[in-house]
Amino acid sequence: MEKTHAAVTGKGSALSRYMEVVVGSSSWLAFLYFEWCMLLAPVPGAPGLLLRKIFWPPLFGSCGKGVLFGVNVVLRHPRRIHLGSSVVLSEGCILDARTGGEERAIVLEDDVILSSNVMLSCKDGTIAVGKNTGINAQAIIQSTNRCPVKIGRDAVIGQRCLIIGGGNYNIDRLDVPIRTQGIRDDGGVAIHDDVWLGGNVTVLGGVTVERLSLIHI
């Protein structure tokens, strides 16, 4: 939180801070192309799907064939996002790849589907999702403090699931605010192949979910 606050409110012009925090590049060409593509984000219906299919793939670190981008998808540092073939990003998804020094912050392999309003968020972390995995509506997956989240192939992540690697602060000191004590290194989250997490399941850092597991609440 502190790093984000400093980047947003720190020195430099508002435009330079925007380019650093949102675009992830100081290049004017990258900035202008990003802005053009974001103008296409709210375009509805078939025209919007077609325009985004044409213009959005160059935004990413890599993008396979047949990727579909729904309306109002939000991107941060898209060059750190890598998409396989036939990936679907449904309406309202957020892919935030703000990770210093990591060029593959978010990796979605072939045939991954993100349903509406899914958030993938990296703050000095990485998220990798294997082939044929579906992530249902309003799920939140976050990786912080170099605690990766890895989801295998053929997994089903239910509605409103919460999966967080590195989500806990240190709390050893009583003389300083918790938010200034840093994030614990919990090793991240590993969800293996062919796992089903039902709706509203929470998986925190340090947890491994083995193959063929079913978790419901």
C-alpha positions in Angstrom: 0.0 0.0 0.0 2.8 2.4 0.9 4.6 1.8 -2.5 1.4 2.4 -4.4 0.6 5.6 -2.4 4.1 6.9 -3.1 3.9 6.2 -6.8 0.5 7.9 -7.1 1.2 10.9 -5.0 5.0 11.3 -5.3 7.2 13.6 -7.3 6.9 14.3 -11.0 4.0 15.4 -13.1 0.5 13.7 -12.9 1.1 12.4 -16.4 4.5 10.8 -15.5 3.0 9.2 -12.4 0.1 7.9 -14.5 2.5 6.4 -17.1 4.4 4.7 -14.3 1.4 3.4 -12.3 -1.0 2.5 -15.0 0.8 2.1 -18.3 4.0 0.7 -16.9 6.2 2.5 -19.5 7.7 5.9 -20.0 7.4 5.6 -23.7 5.1 8.1 -25.4 4.3 5.6 -28.1 3.3 3.0 -25.5 1.3 5.6 -23.7 -0.6 6.8 -26.8 -1.4 3.2 -27.9 -2.6 2.3 -24.4 -4.9 5.3 -24.3 -6.3 4.4 -27.8 -7.0 0.9 -26.6 -8.7 2.1 -23.4 -11.0 4.2 -25.5 -12.2 0.9 -26.9 -12.8 -0.7 -23.5 -16.4 0.5 -23.1 -17.5 0.0 -26.7 -20.5 -2.5 -26.4 -21.6 -5.4 -28.4 -20.1 -7.1 -31.4 -18.3 -3.9 -32.6 -16.5 -3.6 -29.3 -15.5 -7.3 -29.3 -14.1 -6.9 -32.9 -12.2 -3.7 -32.2 -10.6 -5.0 -29.1 -9.7 -8.3 -30.8 -7.9 -6.3 -33.5 -6.2 -3.6 -31.4 -5.6 -5.0 -27.9 -3.2 -8.0 -28.5 -0.1 -5.8 -29.1 -0.7 -4.3 -25.6 0.5 -7.5 -23.9 3.8 -9.2 -23.4 2.4 -12.0 -25.5 -1.1 -12.9 -26.7 -2.2 -16.0 -28.5 -4.9 -16.4 -31.2 -8.6 -16.1 -30.6 -8.5 -14.1 -27.3 -11.7 -12.3 -26.5 -11.9 -9.1 -24.4 -15.2 -8.2 -22.8 -16.5 -4.7 -22.2 -14.8 -2.5 -19.6 -11.8 -4.8 -18.9 -9.2 -2.8 -16.8 -5.5 -3.3 -17.4 -2.4 -2.2 -15.5 1.1 -2.8 -16.9 -0.2 -4.9 -19.8 3.3 -5.7 -21.0 3.8 -7.9 -17.9 0.6 -9.9 -18.9 0.9 -13.0 -21.1 -2.1 -14.6 -22.6 -2.4 -18.0 -24.3 -4.7 -18.9 -27.2 -8.5 -18.7 -26.8 -8.4 -17.0 -23.4 -11.6 -15.2 -22.5 -11.6 -12.0 -20.3 -15.2 -11.2 -19.5 -16.8 -7.9 -18.8 -15.4 -5.9 -15.9 -12.3 -8.0 -15.3 -9.2 -6.3 -13.7 -5.7 -7.5 -14.5 -3.2 -5.5 -12.5 0.4 -6.6 -13.2 2.3 -4.0 -11.3 5.3 -6.0 -10.3 8.8 -4.5 -10.2 11.4 -6.4 -12.2 9.1 -9.3 -13.2 8.2 -9.4 -16.9 5.7 -12.3 -16.5 3.6 -11.1 -13.7 0.3 -12.6 -14.9 0.3 -15.7 -17.1 -2.9 -17.2 -18.4 -2.4 -20.4 -20.5 -4.6 -21.6 -23.4 -8.4 -21.7 -22.9 -8.5 -20.0 -19.5 -11.8 -18.2 -18.9 -12.2 -15.3 -16.5 -15.9 -14.7 -15.8 -17.3 -11.2 -15.1 -15.6 -8.9 -12.6 -12.7 -11.2 -11.8 -9.7 -9.4 -10.3 -6.1 -10.6 -10.7 -3.7 -8.4 -8.8 0.0 -8.4 -8.4 1.9 -6.2 -6.0 5.5 -7.5 -6.3 4.1 -11.0 -7.0 3.1 -13.3 -9.8 0.0 -15.2 -10.8 0.0 -18.2 -13.2 -3.1 -20.1 -14.3 -2.9 -23.4 -16.2 -4.8 -24.5 -19.3 -8.6 -25.0 -19.4 -9.1 -23.4 -16.0 -12.3 -21.4 -15.3 -12.4 -18.6 -12.7 -16.0 -17.6 -11.9 -17.6 -14.2 -11.3 -16.2 -11.8 -8.7 -13.3 -14.1 -7.7 -10.2 -12.2 -6.4 -6.7 -13.6 -6.8 -3.8 -11.5 -5.4 0.0 -12.1 -5.1 2.2 -9.8 -3.0 5.7 -9.6 -1.7 7.1 -12.2 -4.1 4.6 -14.8 -2.8 3.3 -16.4 -6.0 -0.1 -17.8 -6.7 0.0 -20.9 -9.1 -3.2 -22.5 -10.3 -2.9 -25.7 -12.3 -4.8 -27.1 -15.3 -8.5 -28.0 -15.5 -9.3 -26.2 -12.2 -12.7 -24.6 -11.4 -12.6 -21.6 -9.1 -16.0 -20.7 -7.8 -17.8 -17.4 -7.5 -16.4 -14.9 -5.1 -13.4 -17.1 -4.2 -10.5 -15.2 -2.5 -7.0 -16.5 -3.1 -4.1 -14.5 -1.7 -0.4 -15.2 -1.5 1.5 -12.9 0.9 -1.7 -11.4 2.4 -0.6 -11.1 6.0 1.3 -8.3 7.6 4.0 -8.7 10.3 2.6 -7.8 13.7 5.6 -8.2 15.9 6.0 -4.6 17.0 3.5 -2.6 19.0 5.2 0.8 18.6 4.6 1.3 14.9 1.5 0.9 12.7 0.9 -2.6 11.3 0.8 -1.3 7.7 4.5 -0.2 8.0 5.8 -3.6 9.3 5.8 -5.3 5.9 4.2 -8.4 4.5 5.1 -11.9 5.8 6.7 -14.3 3.3 4.2 -17.1 3.4 5.5 -18.9 0.3 2.4 -18.2 -1.7 -0.5 -20.5 -2.8 -0.3 -23.6 -5.0 -3.5 -25.1 -6.4 -2.8 -28.2 -8.4 -4.5 -29.6 -11.5 -8.2 -30.6 -11.5 -9.2 -28.8 -8.3 -12.7 -27.5 -7.6 -13.1 -24.6 -5.2 -16.8 -23.9 -4.5 -18.2 -20.4 -4.1 -16.9 -18.1 -1.4 -13.9 -20.3 -0.6 -10.8 -18.5 0.8 -7.3 -19.8 0.3 -4.5 -17.9 2.0 -0.7 -18.0 1.6 1.2 -21.1 2.7 -1.5 -23.4 1.5 -1.2 -26.1 -1.1 -4.4 -27.7 -2.6 -3.6 -31.1 -4.0 -4.8 -32.6 -7.3 -8.5 -33.8 -7.4 -9.4 -31.8 -4.3 -12.9 -30.4 -3.8 -13.4 -27.6 -1.3 -16.8 -26.2 -0.5 -18.2 -24.2 2.4 
